[in-house]
Amino acid sequence: MPYVTADLSVSVDGYAAGVNQALEKPFGDGPVDELHKWMFETPDENAAELAGITAADAFIMGRNMFGPGRGDWDRDWTGWWGQDPPYQKPVFVLTHHERDDLPMQGGTTFHFVTGGIEAALKQAVEATGDGTIAIAGGAATTNQYLAAGLIDELRLHVAPVIIGAGERLFDGVPAGKLRQVSSRGASLVTHITYEVVR
């Protein structure tokens, strides 16, 4: 069986993005830049966690994680990361609009899946066999997989900031249990790993 993980940077009140997300503001309004400072301002201090985010054999993400658009595709848009995304493996993007596969430099190929979360997971399993599949965000996609009981390990990167509104982790997720596996405090973030108890 594949092992499914999810990494998400969140505020202490559980938000992964603010309101009014747009091309100019990918994470919306509010002090949302604080959520990811640890990745860019203290990468050496957080090297193990950064490596873990891209260590999977395949990735699944929501459309908003791939780009800001809704509706029909802007075929010129190839993601937030430029021509060489950090994934270097197959990435399955959840969407309601068909689009041809998009191969990029460095080994990343984006596949666009219109059949929902289970169809994306099935395609990722076919691509990896018994490998590790990472749910790459955002919060709404992570919540869908949590609600369906399809995540084995949840890794949260908690930034010391309050966002107050926006896209929140655990919205729509039924009551359940997590078992803490590890935690580590760093200067700009606290890393917490949970096993999802089924």
PyMOL commands that set and color helices and strands:
alter all, ss='L'
color gray80, all
select helices_A, chain A and resi 32-41+47-53+63-66+105-107+117-128+139-147
alter helices_A, ss='H'
color red, helices_A
select strands_A, chain A and resi 3-11+15-17+58-62+90-94+102-103+109-113+132-135+153-159+167-168+177-185+190-197
alter strands_A, ss='S'
color yellow, strands_A
deselect
rebuild
show_as cartoon
